[in-house]
C-alpha cells in the first residue's frame, strides 16, 4: 500500500470485529513508531500494548459513556510520555508533539496492515494509568483502540455513530486552517 492510500484509508471506525494480535503485529507497529522524528532524537514516546484477554476486560472498564464500542477491541495501546524526556525550547514542551507523530506513524502502519487504529480521549485517565502501572510523572495522552473494521454495524453503536461509519466525516476546507505568510484571523 502506498502512503497516499494509507492516509486516505485511515479512518476512526468504531464498528470493529476481533482480530488475532500476534507478537509480530505489535513489533511492526512499535518499529514503525520508533522511526518517527523527535527533537534531538530523544524519542520520548512510550506505548503499552494491551492484548491479554484479562487486561483487555479491565481496560474496557475505564472507558467513558459513548465508548462502549471499544468492547470489541483486540488491542488497546496506551500512549504516554513525560516532558523531562524531550526538549523544552522557550517553554514549548515537545514531548506531546513528538509522541503524537510517533502515534500517527503507528496508525498509518496499522491501516496498511488492514487494521483500524482509533485514538480516543474518552476514558478515565487516572484509572487507566493505575491499571497500566504508568508512573505519575508521565502523561497518558491517548488510548488507541485496535481491531478489524466490520461492515456489520455493531449493536453497541449509537445512531450517530452508525451514520459516521457509513462515510468519512466532512473535513474542513483548506481556507479555514491554512494561511500564507502570516495568520489572518
C-alpha atoms as one frame of an Amber mdcrd trajectory, in Angstrom:
protein
   0.000   0.000   0.000   1.365   3.421  -0.936   1.484   6.191   1.682  -1.262
   8.201  -0.043  -3.535   5.167   0.048  -2.849   4.535   3.757  -3.614   8.179
   4.554  -6.835   8.035   2.534  -7.959   4.710   4.057  -7.152   5.624   7.668
 -10.438   6.124   9.498 -11.523   6.192  13.112 -14.015   3.369  12.679 -15.991
   2.177  15.688 -17.582  -0.880  14.129 -14.935  -3.462  14.957 -14.570  -7.186
  14.928 -11.888  -9.095  16.743  -8.624  -9.956  15.040  -5.748 -12.076  16.301
  -2.977  -9.886  17.681   0.423 -11.508  17.377   3.819 -10.507  18.701   4.757
  -9.772  15.095   1.922  -7.251  14.737   2.959  -5.488  17.934   6.603  -5.399
  16.832   5.705  -3.986  13.398   3.598  -1.238  14.947   6.300  -0.407  17.518
   9.114  -0.455  14.959   7.199   1.949  12.742   6.573   4.356  15.639  10.264
   4.082  16.519  11.200   5.638  13.158   9.317   8.871  13.836  11.155  12.178
  14.130  11.744  13.729  17.542  13.567  16.721  18.967  17.294  15.848  19.119
  16.234  12.221  18.549  15.052  11.993  22.177  12.266   9.549  21.292  10.120
  10.390  24.346   7.229   8.098  23.449   6.100   5.046  25.377   3.466   2.501
  24.416   1.759  -0.207  26.459   0.257  -2.806  24.112  -2.648  -4.484  25.926
  -3.694  -7.699  24.213  -4.112 -10.159  27.071  -7.802 -11.048  27.355  -7.971
 -10.377  31.109  -6.228  -6.997  30.797  -8.454  -6.032  27.848 -11.520  -6.670
  30.021 -10.081  -4.473  32.765  -9.168  -1.718  30.303 -12.658  -1.680  28.893
 -13.894  -0.722  32.383 -12.065   2.641  32.180 -13.995   3.760  29.091 -16.421
   6.667  29.339 -20.018   6.646  28.173 -20.165   6.694  24.393 -17.153   4.445
  24.044 -18.967   1.168  24.612 -17.875   0.208  21.079 -14.357  -0.332  22.462
 -15.618  -3.623  23.917 -14.729  -5.231  20.560 -11.090  -4.087  20.669  -8.462
  -6.729  20.057  -5.659  -4.439  21.225  -5.595  -1.252  23.269  -2.442   0.848
  23.154  -1.693   3.258  25.980   0.365   6.183  24.628   2.336   8.201  27.171
   5.392  10.405  27.670   6.861  12.918  30.073   8.247  16.378  29.497  11.637
  15.580  31.033  12.324  13.015  28.291  12.250  15.573  25.488  13.159  19.132
  24.543  11.756  22.251  26.068  12.570  25.291  23.965  11.244  28.663  25.130
   8.602  26.918  27.266   7.457  24.744  24.343   7.325  21.140  25.539   7.930
  18.871  22.592   7.143  15.505  24.178   3.460  15.748  23.271   4.175  16.689
  19.656   6.872  14.065  19.209   4.738  11.344  20.788   1.824  12.408  18.577
   3.983  11.994  15.495   5.046   8.501  16.551   1.392   7.641  17.200   0.433
   8.852  13.720   3.123   6.613  12.192   1.711   3.691  14.190  -1.833   4.440
  12.996  -0.766   4.547   9.352   1.110   1.262   9.730  -1.977  -0.326  11.296
  -4.031   0.905   8.333  -1.518  -0.600   5.918  -1.863  -3.897   7.824  -5.651
  -3.858   7.344  -6.386  -2.782  10.919  -8.264   0.102  12.471  -6.279   2.174
  14.988  -8.683   4.669  16.581  -7.221   7.076  19.169  -9.643   8.178  21.885
  -9.836  10.699  24.714 -12.983   9.234  26.324 -11.513   7.238  29.192 -10.759
   7.739  32.875  -7.094   8.763  32.759  -6.335   8.115  36.431  -7.875   4.637
  36.378  -6.148   3.775  33.101  -2.749   4.928  34.384  -3.202   2.878  37.557
  -4.242  -0.225  35.632  -1.334   0.138  33.204   1.033   0.950  36.106   2.188
   4.176  34.462   4.048   6.391  36.988   2.540   9.766  37.950   5.195  11.851
  36.181   4.016  10.581  32.794   1.109  11.980  30.792  -1.215   9.337  29.400
  -2.061  11.109  26.160  -4.445   8.702  24.472  -5.593   5.140  24.127  -5.530
   3.710  20.629  -8.255   1.131  20.044  -7.245  -1.524  17.514  -9.335  -4.100
  15.707 -10.524  -5.050  12.271 -13.232  -2.958  10.630 -16.578  -4.707  10.462
 -19.092  -3.831   7.767 -21.806  -5.146  10.093 -22.780  -2.277  12.333 -22.180
  -3.290  15.903 -25.281  -3.161  18.109 -23.344  -1.113  20.664 -23.114   1.911
  18.331 -25.462   4.869  18.718 -27.441   6.095  15.700 -24.968   8.975  15.253
 -22.021   6.598  15.385 -23.624   4.338  12.769 -24.037   7.333  10.432 -20.390
   8.326  10.867 -19.336   4.772   9.971 -21.008   4.965   6.571 -18.788   7.660
   5.086 -15.838   9.785   6.089 -16.900  12.780   8.163 -16.606  16.058   6.291
 -13.222  17.759   6.532 -12.704  21.498   6.964 -11.915  23.447   3.825  -8.242
  24.308   3.481  -9.094  28.020   3.614 -10.315  27.506   7.187  -6.918  26.453
   8.569  -4.191  27.228   6.006  -2.606  30.674   5.978   0.131  32.040   3.745
   2.955  34.110   5.185   1.032  35.151   8.314  -2.114  34.380  10.304  -5.200
  36.199   9.115  -7.842  35.504  11.727
